[in-house]
Amino acid sequence: MEPFFPFVLLGLAVGLLIWGVSNLSVEGKYTKLFATSATAVGVAVLGWFFTTYGKGGPLYAVFSGLLLVGLLIWGLINPVLGRRLARNFAVIAMGLGTGLLAWGISGAVSGERLRPPFSSNIITEVSEAIGWGAGSLTGGIVALVLSFLGKTRKGGPQDTQS
């Protein structure tokens, strides 16, 4: 029974994410609060699963790829959801980009080698931090701009067909 428990939690996380994101636009005060909470819990459990069971293996890549492709297809099918996902991505990417740029610039000003956080060796040079920061910030801005394109205004009573 023990080997199946993480996958049960993975299913719960994905289910909470799907339900939460689907119901974020509902007008009810408590429904919106519960949908936001469900989305947050889904993200937390999904993050826990990937950090605990997905380290350094093909399982992490497969689940990450399936999740990203699924969200992309779902966002293309439902444009409102796609815009919402693009805005969420934009906020995360712009925050990450700004942080990496600040980290890289402060490292360049001090002239010291960067000390990577969390004992990782992903970014160790100032130029890497600045490059990743600029790319992430640019990607976030592009995603934010694209999320506002293609919006249609709500039609009035005269716009509807009889």
VODRENMAR-786926 format. One record per residue (C-alpha): residue number from 1; x negated, z, y negated. Coordinates in pm, 1 decimal. Example, Ala and Ser with C-alpha at 12.3 -4.5 7.8 and 13.67 -1.06 7.14 Angstrom:
<atoms>
ATOM  nr       xx       zz       yy
ATOM   1  -1230.0    780.0    450.0
ATOM   2  -1367.0    714.0    106.0
</atoms>
This chain:
<atoms>
ATOM  nr       xx       zz       yy
ATOM   1      0.0      0.0      0.0
ATOM   2   -289.4     71.7   -237.9
ATOM   3   -412.8   -290.7   -277.9
ATOM   4    -66.5   -404.2   -392.5
ATOM   5    -20.6   -140.3   -664.5
ATOM   6   -226.5   -322.2   -931.8
ATOM   7    -29.3   -641.0   -875.2
ATOM   8    298.1   -451.2   -907.8
ATOM   9    173.4   -326.5  -1243.8
ATOM  10     67.7   -680.7  -1333.5
ATOM  11    419.2   -804.8  -1257.6
ATOM  12    565.8   -522.3  -1464.2
ATOM  13    335.1   -607.8  -1754.5
ATOM  14    423.7   -976.9  -1751.2
ATOM  15    794.2   -896.6  -1717.6
ATOM  16    783.7   -658.1  -2012.6
ATOM  17    595.5   -915.9  -2216.5
ATOM  18    845.7  -1190.7  -2140.5
ATOM  19   1148.1   -971.7  -2206.7
ATOM  20    998.1   -819.4  -2520.5
ATOM  21    891.0  -1146.8  -2678.2
ATOM  22   1226.3  -1307.2  -2592.5
ATOM  23   1424.2  -1030.9  -2762.8
ATOM  24   1211.2   -969.5  -3071.7
ATOM  25   1442.2  -1182.8  -3285.4
ATOM  26   1758.5   -993.2  -3187.3
ATOM  27   1926.7   -835.0  -3489.0
ATOM  28   2011.9   -495.5  -3338.2
ATOM  29   1796.0   -212.0  -3473.4
ATOM  30   1744.4    -38.7  -3140.0
ATOM  31   1714.2   -361.8  -2943.0
ATOM  32   1436.4   -479.8  -3174.1
ATOM  33   1261.3   -140.9  -3145.2
ATOM  34   1286.4   -149.6  -2764.7
ATOM  35   1167.0   -511.8  -2753.3
ATOM  36    864.8   -425.1  -2967.6
ATOM  37    788.5   -123.2  -2747.8
ATOM  38    825.8   -331.1  -2429.7
ATOM  39    588.4   -593.8  -2568.5
ATOM  40    331.5   -328.7  -2662.7
ATOM  41    352.2   -160.8  -2320.1
ATOM  42    324.3   -501.4  -2149.9
ATOM  43     11.3   -586.7  -2347.7
ATOM  44   -139.4   -245.1  -2273.3
ATOM  45    -73.7   -265.3  -1897.7
ATOM  46   -200.0   -623.8  -1888.5
ATOM  47   -515.7   -520.1  -2071.9
ATOM  48   -563.9   -226.9  -1834.1
ATOM  49   -523.7   -456.7  -1533.6
ATOM  50   -781.5   -705.1  -1660.2
ATOM  51  -1034.8   -440.0  -1757.6
ATOM  52   -995.7   -246.9  -1432.3
ATOM  53   -943.0   -512.5  -1166.0
ATOM  54  -1045.3   -837.9  -1327.0
ATOM  55  -1408.2   -772.3  -1414.3
ATOM  56  -1652.7  -1041.8  -1320.7
ATOM  57  -1446.0  -1238.3  -1077.1
ATOM  58  -1241.0  -1552.3  -1047.9
ATOM  59   -922.2  -1341.7  -1044.7
ATOM  60   -963.6  -1268.1  -1415.0
ATOM  61  -1006.5  -1635.7  -1501.9
ATOM  62   -711.7  -1745.1  -1287.6
ATOM  63   -468.8  -1488.0  -1428.6
ATOM  64   -588.8  -1541.7  -1785.1
ATOM  65   -554.5  -1917.0  -1748.8
ATOM  66   -208.2  -1893.1  -1593.3
ATOM  67    -92.2  -1654.6  -1864.3
ATOM  68   -224.7  -1872.6  -2146.4
ATOM  69    -86.8  -2195.2  -1999.9
ATOM  70    248.3  -2027.0  -1936.0
ATOM  71    268.8  -1899.7  -2293.5
ATOM  72    168.1  -2240.9  -2427.1
ATOM  73    436.4  -2420.9  -2225.2
ATOM  74    695.8  -2158.7  -2315.9
ATOM  75    601.2  -2193.1  -2683.8
ATOM  76    634.2  -2571.9  -2666.6
ATOM  77    976.1  -2549.2  -2500.8
ATOM  78   1104.7  -2290.0  -2749.6
ATOM  79    969.1  -2373.4  -3100.6
ATOM  80   1080.0  -2041.6  -3253.0
ATOM  81    884.6  -1852.9  -2988.6
ATOM  82    590.9  -2091.2  -3032.4
ATOM  83    578.5  -2015.5  -3405.0
ATOM  84    593.6  -1642.6  -3333.6
ATOM  85    310.5  -1665.7  -3079.2
ATOM  86    104.9  -1877.6  -3321.3
ATOM  87    148.2  -1617.3  -3594.9
ATOM  88     49.4  -1335.1  -3359.4
ATOM  89   -258.7  -1531.9  -3253.8
ATOM  90   -336.8  -1604.5  -3619.6
ATOM  91   -331.9  -1237.6  -3716.3
ATOM  92   -558.6  -1141.0  -3426.3
ATOM  93   -799.0  -1431.8  -3483.8
ATOM  94   -824.8  -1372.2  -3858.8
ATOM  95   -888.0  -1001.6  -3809.6
ATOM  96  -1150.8  -1069.1  -3543.6
ATOM  97  -1311.2  -1339.4  -3757.4
ATOM  98  -1327.5  -1116.6  -4062.7
ATOM  99  -1480.6   -833.3  -3861.3
ATOM 100  -1740.2  -1057.9  -3699.4
ATOM 101  -1831.6  -1212.5  -4034.8
ATOM 102  -1872.5   -869.6  -4194.2
ATOM 103  -2081.8   -753.7  -3898.2
ATOM 104  -2302.8  -1063.5  -3911.0
ATOM 105  -2348.6  -1054.1  -4287.7
ATOM 106  -2435.0   -683.3  -4284.9
ATOM 107  -2686.3   -751.8  -4007.8
ATOM 108  -2839.2  -1037.1  -4208.0
ATOM 109  -2868.1   -822.1  -4520.6
ATOM 110  -3033.5   -534.8  -4332.7
ATOM 111  -3264.9   -767.9  -4141.5
ATOM 112  -3218.0   -572.8  -3817.6
ATOM 113  -3116.4   -706.1  -3479.5
ATOM 114  -2749.0   -653.5  -3398.2
ATOM 115  -2653.4   -379.9  -3157.0
ATOM 116  -2368.2   -518.8  -2944.3
ATOM 117  -2070.0   -286.9  -2898.0
ATOM 118  -1948.8   -159.9  -2561.9
ATOM 119  -2282.1   -234.5  -2388.1
ATOM 120  -2208.6   -606.4  -2383.6
ATOM 121  -2461.6   -880.6  -2443.9
ATOM 122  -2217.5  -1140.2  -2570.1
ATOM 123  -2326.6  -1144.3  -2935.2
ATOM 124  -2679.9  -1024.8  -3008.5
ATOM 125  -2795.8  -1243.2  -3299.2
ATOM 126  -2678.3  -1249.6  -3658.6
ATOM 127  -2618.4  -1624.5  -3647.0
ATOM 128  -2394.2  -1584.4  -3341.8
ATOM 129  -2180.9  -1321.0  -3515.3
ATOM 130  -2145.3  -1533.1  -3827.7
ATOM 131  -2066.9  -1847.3  -3626.4
ATOM 132  -1808.5  -1679.6  -3404.4
ATOM 133  -1658.5  -1503.0  -3706.7
ATOM 134  -1626.7  -1823.9  -3907.9
ATOM 135  -1479.5  -2009.5  -3611.1
ATOM 136  -1229.8  -1735.2  -3534.2
ATOM 137  -1126.1  -1701.0  -3898.6
ATOM 138  -1082.7  -2077.9  -3929.8
ATOM 139   -882.0  -2093.9  -3605.9
ATOM 140   -656.6  -1812.5  -3728.2
ATOM 141   -593.4  -1982.7  -4060.8
ATOM 142   -517.1  -2314.8  -3889.7
ATOM 143   -277.5  -2143.3  -3646.8
ATOM 144   -103.3  -1967.4  -3935.5
ATOM 145    -61.9  -2291.0  -4132.2
ATOM 146     61.8  -2479.0  -3825.1
ATOM 147    313.6  -2203.0  -3749.8
ATOM 148    492.1  -2280.8  -4076.5
ATOM 149    507.2  -2657.3  -4023.9
ATOM 150    815.4  -2822.7  -3880.3
ATOM 151   1059.0  -2552.6  -3982.8
ATOM 152   1406.0  -2675.5  -4051.6
ATOM 153   1639.3  -2505.1  -4291.3
ATOM 154   1962.7  -2366.4  -4161.0
ATOM 155   2241.8  -2614.0  -4198.8
ATOM 156   2550.3  -2524.6  -4393.1
ATOM 157   2907.1  -2589.8  -4280.0
ATOM 158   2890.9  -2946.2  -4411.3
ATOM 159   2586.4  -3025.2  -4192.9
ATOM 160   2759.1  -2946.3  -3864.4
ATOM 161   2941.9  -3209.9  -3670.1
ATOM 162   3316.2  -3188.3  -3632.7
</atoms>
